[in-house]
Amino acid sequence: MKLTSLIISDLKEVAIPEKAEFFPRFFKTGKGQYGEGDVFLGVKVPEQRKIAKTYWKDIKPSELQELIHSTYHEVRLTGIFMLVLKFEKSKSSVEKGKWVDFYLKNKSGVNNWDLVDSSAFQILGAWLYDKNRDLLFELAKSNNLWDQRISIISTFYFIKRNDFETTLQLAEILLNHPHDLIHKAVGWMLREVGNRDIDIAREFVLKHIDKMPRTMLRYAIEKYEEEERKMILSL
């Protein structure tokens, strides 16, 4: 049996029919919604991670590409988990660079928020930390929702290392974005900045409060003291 077929077979074995019914609603797969047309097996994330850890060493790039472009959401995510492992376990910068190129060439399969959030900062953020970050600004200014989410979520790697400038620059670019998923992503990253330096995060929030979408604002100030949070929301 082909390795990809074996992986899909393993995923189907642990699929839960009730989850297969629930996930399409949760991931907004209806007509005109962000996940329109996505198909689910009904596999929980821990099971996908377990399967990814079983096969990541043996899978070839062509097989990994096949998984990441699968019709099934969980097959794509399992492929993403394997790709992250491939990148993280690479022993040289050259090898890591090849996996980054692979990620960028196949990012059309990274087409839902959980797929982005499970790969962007782990691969692209980690790679760009000590390099030119122009690519993130190109992605932020694209017309593709998932590219734009990749751009801001990639900076989580920087934030974890107390490097906030790129996050704040991208947040400014995405401030007037029309989609709720970008509002949530930017708000989340601003909250993470605030977890490490409340003064920097607060300054950004207060500077842009008149333009900031409500969802973004609520995410950004979620961890503030209750009194301050209520005060900011009343402005």
C-alpha positions in Angstrom: 0.0 0.0 0.0 1.2 3.5 -0.8 2.3 5.5 2.2 -0.3 8.2 1.6 -3.0 5.6 1.3 -1.8 4.0 4.5 -1.9 7.4 6.3 -5.4 8.1 5.0 -6.5 4.6 6.0 -5.2 5.2 9.6 -7.0 8.5 9.8 -10.3 6.9 8.6 -9.9 4.2 11.3 -10.0 6.8 14.1 -12.7 9.0 12.5 -15.8 9.7 14.6 -19.0 10.1 12.5 -20.4 12.7 14.9 -17.3 14.9 14.5 -17.6 14.5 10.7 -21.1 16.1 11.0 -20.0 18.8 13.4 -16.8 20.0 11.8 -18.3 21.4 8.6 -20.5 23.8 10.8 -17.6 24.7 13.0 -15.2 25.4 10.1 -17.9 27.3 8.2 -18.1 25.2 5.0 -21.4 26.6 3.7 -21.8 28.5 0.5 -19.9 31.9 0.6 -18.3 31.0 4.0 -14.5 30.9 4.5 -14.3 27.1 4.4 -16.7 26.6 1.6 -16.6 23.1 0.2 -14.1 21.6 2.7 -14.7 18.0 3.5 -14.1 16.2 6.9 -13.4 12.7 8.1 -14.1 13.5 11.7 -10.7 12.9 13.2 -9.6 14.7 16.4 -6.3 16.7 16.4 -4.4 14.5 18.9 -5.0 11.5 16.7 -3.7 13.4 13.7 -0.6 14.4 15.6 0.0 10.8 16.6 -0.3 9.6 13.0 2.0 12.4 11.8 4.7 11.4 14.4 4.5 7.8 13.1 5.1 8.6 9.4 7.0 11.9 9.1 10.5 10.5 8.8 9.6 8.2 5.9 7.3 10.4 3.9 8.7 11.8 0.6 8.1 15.4 -0.5 5.9 14.3 -3.4 3.8 12.2 -0.9 3.6 15.1 1.5 2.5 17.4 -1.3 -0.3 15.0 -2.1 -1.5 15.0 1.6 -1.4 18.8 1.8 -3.6 19.1 -1.2 -6.1 16.4 -0.2 -9.8 17.0 -0.3 -10.0 16.0 3.3 -9.3 18.7 5.9 -7.7 16.3 8.4 -5.4 14.7 5.8 -4.1 18.2 4.9 -3.6 19.1 8.6 -1.8 15.8 9.2 0.5 16.6 6.3 1.1 20.0 7.8 2.1 18.4 11.1 4.6 16.2 9.3 6.0 19.2 7.4 6.5 21.1 10.7 8.4 18.1 12.0 10.5 17.9 8.8 11.4 21.6 9.2 12.1 21.5 13.0 14.2 18.3 12.8 16.3 19.5 9.8 20.0 19.6 10.8 21.1 22.3 8.4 20.0 25.8 7.3 20.0 24.6 3.7 17.6 21.7 4.5 15.3 24.0 6.5 15.3 26.4 3.6 14.1 23.7 1.3 11.2 22.9 3.6 10.3 26.6 3.7 10.2 26.7 -0.1 8.1 23.6 -0.1 5.7 25.3 2.4 5.4 28.5 0.3 4.9 26.5 -2.9 2.1 24.4 -1.4 0.4 27.1 0.8 -2.7 26.9 -1.4 -3.4 23.7 0.7 -3.0 25.7 3.9 -6.5 27.0 3.5 -8.2 27.2 6.9 -7.3 29.0 10.1 -6.2 25.8 12.0 -3.9 24.9 9.1 -2.4 28.3 9.2 -2.1 28.5 13.0 -0.4 25.0 13.0 2.3 26.0 10.6 2.9 29.7 10.0 5.0 30.7 13.0 6.5 27.2 13.4 7.9 27.3 9.8 7.9 30.7 8.3 8.2 32.7 11.5 11.1 30.5 12.7 12.8 30.8 9.3 12.5 34.6 9.0 13.4 35.5 12.6 17.0 36.5 11.7 16.3 37.3 8.0 14.6 39.9 5.9 10.9 39.9 6.6 9.6 41.6 3.4 7.8 38.4 2.5 5.4 38.8 5.4 4.4 42.3 4.2 3.8 41.0 0.7 1.6 38.3 2.1 -0.3 40.8 4.3 -1.0 43.0 1.2 -2.1 40.1 -1.0 -5.8 39.5 -1.7 -5.8 36.0 -0.2 -7.3 35.6 3.3 -5.0 32.7 4.2 -1.8 34.4 3.0 -2.8 37.4 5.1 -3.4 35.2 8.2 -0.1 33.5 7.6 1.7 36.9 7.6 0.4 38.0 11.1 0.5 34.5 12.7 4.1 34.0 11.5 5.1 36.8 13.9 4.1 34.8 16.9 7.6 33.3 16.7 9.0 36.8 17.0 6.7 37.7 19.8 7.8 34.7 21.9 11.3 36.2 21.7 10.1 39.7 22.7 10.5 41.1 19.1 7.3 43.1 18.5 8.0 45.5 15.7 6.9 43.4 12.8 3.7 42.3 14.5 2.7 46.0 15.1 3.6 47.0 11.5 1.5 44.2 10.1 -1.3 44.9 12.5 -1.4 48.4 11.2 -1.6 47.2 7.6 -4.4 44.7 8.5 -6.3 47.1 10.7 -9.1 47.8 8.2 -9.4 44.2 6.9 -13.0 43.2 6.3 -12.8 39.6 7.6 -13.5 38.5 11.1 -10.7 35.8 10.9 -8.1 38.5 10.4 -9.6 40.6 13.2 -9.2 37.6 15.6 -5.7 36.8 14.4 -4.4 40.4 14.8 -6.2 40.8 18.1 -4.6 37.5 19.3 -1.1 38.6 18.4 -1.7 42.0 20.1 -2.8 40.1 23.2 0.4 38.1 23.1 2.5 41.3 22.8 0.6 42.6 25.8 1.3 39.4 27.8 5.0 40.3 27.4 4.9 44.1 27.4 1.6 45.7 28.3 2.8 49.2 27.7 3.7 48.6 24.1 0.4 46.8 23.4 -1.6 49.4 25.2 0.0 52.2 23.2 -0.9 50.5 19.9 -4.5 49.9 21.0 -5.1 53.4 22.2 -3.5 54.9 19.1 -5.7 52.9 16.8 -8.8 52.4 18.9 -11.0 54.5 16.6 -10.2 52.3 13.6 -9.9 48.9 15.3 -12.7 46.5 14.6 -14.5 45.5 17.8 -13.6 41.8 17.6 -9.9 42.7 17.2 -10.1 45.1 20.2 -11.8 42.6 22.4 -9.2 39.9 21.6 -6.3 42.4 22.1 -7.4 43.5 25.6 -8.8 40.2 26.8 -6.1 39.9 29.5 -6.2 43.5 30.7 -7.5 44.2 34.2 -11.3 44.3 34.2 -11.5 48.0 35.0 -9.2 49.0 32.3 -10.9 46.7 29.8 -14.3 48.3 30.5 -12.8 51.7 30.2 -11.2 51.0 26.8 -14.4 49.4 25.5 -16.3 52.5 26.5 -14.1 54.9 24.5 
